[in-house]
Amino acid sequence: MKSKYDAVIVGAGIIGCCVAFELAKKGCQTLNVDKLPAAGHGSTANSCAIIRLHYSTPDGVAMAREGYYYWKNWEQYLEATDSNGLAAYINTGSLVTKTPRNKYLRNVMVSLSELEIEYEELDARAVKRRFPFLDVSKYGPPKLATESGFGQPTGGSIEGAIYVPESGYINDPILSTRNVQAAAEAKGADFRFNAQVVGIVKQNGRSAGILLKDGSRIEAPVVINVAGPHSFIINRMAGVDQGMNIKTRALRQEVAHVPAPEGLDYQKAGMLVSDGDIGCYSRPEVGNHVLIGSEDPDCDTLEWIDDPDNYNTNFTDQWRTQVMREAQRIINLPVPNDRQGVVDLYDCSDDWLPIYDKSDLPGFYMAVGTSGNQYKNAPVAGALMAELIEKVEAGHDHDRDPLTYQLKYIDRFLNLGSFSRLRAINRDSSFSVIG
Ligand SMILES: Cc1cc2nc3c(=O)[nH]c(=O)nc-3n(C[C@H](O)[C@H](O)[C@H](O)COP(=O)(O)OP(=O)(O)OC[C@H]3O[C@@H](n4cnc5c(N)ncnc54)[C@H](O)[C@@H]3O)c2cc1C
């Protein structure tokens, strides 16, 4: 394998692979390096892979809308087939409950309308009519399972919800990553697995490559940190973390898989439910299961992880709390003793919005801080990162004069300054996985 490239990408998760694909399409000789044995085996592997359009900020909605089209046109995006088969988008629709914390979805509805994204406003009775397997009582604000009144309705019904027909999930996030790897390889990209980056090489005041654990060195004028929950370690290695206003940390998460209520075909009847009233999101999962993640309600203590290679990968009481919260909404949802699901880490930024940016070290870039909500946006992130890198390497001062990126499917420009490491905390964020 060569030891000199135009760009080295640290990480071969879904975003690292999309960055490689887009750079390779521009004629750049890229190498992705990953310490794991194959693409998509990091946090992407355990992604719930939900493709939804509701985000708290207008840019968040626009990016998700753009990403949606990439997934819908997956084969066209890849420009190739893959002998492993292609990942598939499963449409389920999504139901999002109105809560005080999400400002009754007022801003979300404005952003959806602005992009002509179809949605319906439903009051609690309409939700019940359409989804009779849901209990529409109000349970919020979410509580700890140890608090008195847990699981008891707090009076009346939910404030209502919106239903967005275009939402769903990708059936196999690892396969989707493998698809993008194959697409990138078809454009000349290289991948090296079981190779851990232990240093960022600098020369003449800019990045000049990487150092691997086996002592070998790979030269490249451009290095891109797409290391997921390890991103803060790679930024530290490059010495760029102190120059960031928004930083990233690893956040532990549990996702539960439980059987659907007896007699309910959840694969058919179920949809994505984003439910701040109970503090959970959920979607149908194979085997007539319900997948349940946390929307990180205020009452829960967030479990920040100092060492992403050493954390508790077993389920804790949080698993049962999430299932019991979901059982408030889905009538007769079982709370089994046999705990199934996943435990993994988000690469969480201070305002739960991603950082797609350069750094203070010329030639060193980052696509990090994906905060549990950027799988869906990976193809867009790949495309905008490739353009940002191309323009900054050609001399553009992105910090002083932030670039804009023209989305391909929707008629809109994204101000890439909103993904800057130097931005002020974005107060429009949900400060949760919703972004
Ligand atoms: C439980 C969970 C559920 C989620 N659900 C959703 C969802 O429903 N929808 C959504 O849009 N997003 C979701 N996300 C977020 C989404 O999965 C991530 O944003 C996305 O997968 C990140 O991709 P990535 O390529 O940046 O990182 P990763 O997939 O984590 O890849 C980073 C890679 O870098 C490698 N690496 C790290 N350090 C080094 C080193 N020193 N040397 C070499 N390699 C290194 C790792 O091995 C890893 O493979 C979820 C995340 C989690 C954890």
The ligand as an SDF file (V2000), in Angstrom:
LIG
                    3D

 53 58  0  0  0  0  0  0  0  0999 V2000
  -27.0610    4.3670   19.6670 C   0  0  0  0  0  0  0  0  0  0  0  0
  -27.0330    5.3440   18.5210 C   0  0  0  0  0  0  0  0  0  0  0  0
  -28.1810    5.5970   17.7980 C   0  0  0  0  0  0  0  0  0  0  0  0
  -28.1670    6.5140   16.7520 C   0  0  0  0  0  0  0  0  0  0  0  0
  -29.2980    6.6870   16.0090 N   0  0  0  0  0  0  0  0  0  0  0  0
  -29.2880    7.5640   14.9620 C   0  0  0  0  0  0  0  0  0  0  0  0
  -30.4380    7.7000   14.1500 C   0  0  0  0  0  0  0  0  0  0  0  0
  -31.4450    7.0310   14.3600 O   0  0  0  0  0  0  0  0  0  0  0  0
  -30.3900    8.5710   13.1110 N   0  0  0  0  0  0  0  0  0  0  0  0
  -29.2830    9.3520   12.8660 C   0  0  0  0  0  0  0  0  0  0  0  0
  -29.3180   10.1510   11.9340 O   0  0  0  0  0  0  0  0  0  0  0  0
  -28.1610    9.2030   13.6020 N   0  0  0  0  0  0  0  0  0  0  0  0
  -28.1340    8.3150   14.6290 C   0  0  0  0  0  0  0  0  0  0  0  0
  -27.0090    8.1380   15.3870 N   0  0  0  0  0  0  0  0  0  0  0  0
  -25.8130    8.9270   15.0500 C   0  0  0  0  0  0  0  0  0  0  0  0
  -25.0540    8.3290   13.8950 C   0  0  0  0  0  0  0  0  0  0  0  0
  -25.0380    6.9450   13.9770 O   0  0  0  0  0  0  0  0  0  0  0  0
  -23.6450    8.9010   13.8900 C   0  0  0  0  0  0  0  0  0  0  0  0
  -23.7360   10.3250   13.8000 O   0  0  0  0  0  0  0  0  0  0  0  0
  -22.8260    8.3950   12.7200 C   0  0  0  0  0  0  0  0  0  0  0  0
  -22.9110    7.0040   12.6070 O   0  0  0  0  0  0  0  0  0  0  0  0
  -21.3900    8.8180   12.9090 C   0  0  0  0  0  0  0  0  0  0  0  0
  -20.6190    8.3030   11.8500 O   0  0  0  0  0  0  0  0  0  0  0  0
  -19.0750    8.5880   11.8330 P   0  0  0  0  0  0  0  0  0  0  0  0
  -18.5500    8.0370   10.5600 O   0  0  0  0  0  0  0  0  0  0  0  0
  -18.8190   10.0260   12.1080 O   0  0  0  0  0  0  0  0  0  0  0  0
  -18.5030    7.8430   13.1380 O   0  0  0  0  0  0  0  0  0  0  0  0
  -18.2550    6.2990   13.4940 P   0  0  0  0  0  0  0  0  0  0  0  0
  -19.1950    5.3970   12.8360 O   0  0  0  0  0  0  0  0  0  0  0  0
  -18.1520    6.2280   14.9750 O   0  0  0  0  0  0  0  0  0  0  0  0
  -16.8300    6.0330   12.8590 O   0  0  0  0  0  0  0  0  0  0  0  0
  -15.6440    6.5480   13.4290 C   0  0  0  0  0  0  0  0  0  0  0  0
  -14.5730    5.5400   13.1610 C   0  0  0  0  0  0  0  0  0  0  0  0
  -13.3260    6.0920   13.5780 O   0  0  0  0  0  0  0  0  0  0  0  0
  -12.5220    5.0330   14.0150 C   0  0  0  0  0  0  0  0  0  0  0  0
  -11.4620    5.5480   14.8740 N   0  0  0  0  0  0  0  0  0  0  0  0
  -11.5880    6.2510   16.0300 C   0  0  0  0  0  0  0  0  0  0  0  0
  -10.3700    6.5470   16.5330 N   0  0  0  0  0  0  0  0  0  0  0  0
   -9.4670    6.0300   15.6760 C   0  0  0  0  0  0  0  0  0  0  0  0
   -8.0360    5.9910   15.6650 C   0  0  0  0  0  0  0  0  0  0  0  0
   -7.2990    6.5670   16.6140 N   0  0  0  0  0  0  0  0  0  0  0  0
   -7.4230    5.3510   14.6450 N   0  0  0  0  0  0  0  0  0  0  0  0
   -8.1610    4.7690   13.6540 C   0  0  0  0  0  0  0  0  0  0  0  0
   -9.5140    4.7700   13.6350 N   0  0  0  0  0  0  0  0  0  0  0  0
  -10.1460    5.3920   14.6220 C   0  0  0  0  0  0  0  0  0  0  0  0
  -13.4900    4.1360   14.7680 C   0  0  0  0  0  0  0  0  0  0  0  0
  -12.9830    2.8250   14.8470 O   0  0  0  0  0  0  0  0  0  0  0  0
  -14.7500    4.2420   13.9430 C   0  0  0  0  0  0  0  0  0  0  0  0
  -14.9370    3.1700   13.0570 O   0  0  0  0  0  0  0  0  0  0  0  0
  -26.9790    7.2170   16.4290 C   0  0  0  0  0  0  0  0  0  0  0  0
  -25.8020    6.9540   17.1560 C   0  0  0  0  0  0  0  0  0  0  0  0
  -25.8180    6.0250   18.1840 C   0  0  0  0  0  0  0  0  0  0  0  0
  -24.5540    5.7450   18.9330 C   0  0  0  0  0  0  0  0  0  0  0  0
  1  2  1  0
  2  3  1  0
  2 52  2  0
  3  4  2  0
  4  5  1  0
  4 50  1  0
  5  6  2  0
  6  7  1  0
  6 13  1  0
  7  8  2  0
  7  9  1  0
  9 10  1  0
 10 11  2  0
 10 12  1  0
 12 13  2  0
 13 14  1  0
 14 15  1  0
 14 50  1  0
 15 16  1  0
 16 17  1  0
 16 18  1  0
 18 19  1  0
 18 20  1  0
 20 21  1  0
 20 22  1  0
 22 23  1  0
 23 24  1  0
 24 25  2  0
 24 26  1  0
 24 27  1  0
 27 28  1  0
 28 29  2  0
 28 30  1  0
 28 31  1  0
 31 32  1  0
 32 33  1  0
 33 34  1  0
 33 48  1  0
 34 35  1  0
 35 36  1  0
 35 46  1  0
 36 37  1  0
 36 45  1  0
 37 38  2  0
 38 39  1  0
 39 40  1  0
 39 45  2  0
 40 41  1  0
 40 42  2  0
 42 43  1  0
 43 44  2  0
 44 45  1  0
 46 47  1  0
 46 48  1  0
 48 49  1  0
 50 51  2  0
 51 52  1  0
 52 53  1  0
M  END
$$$$
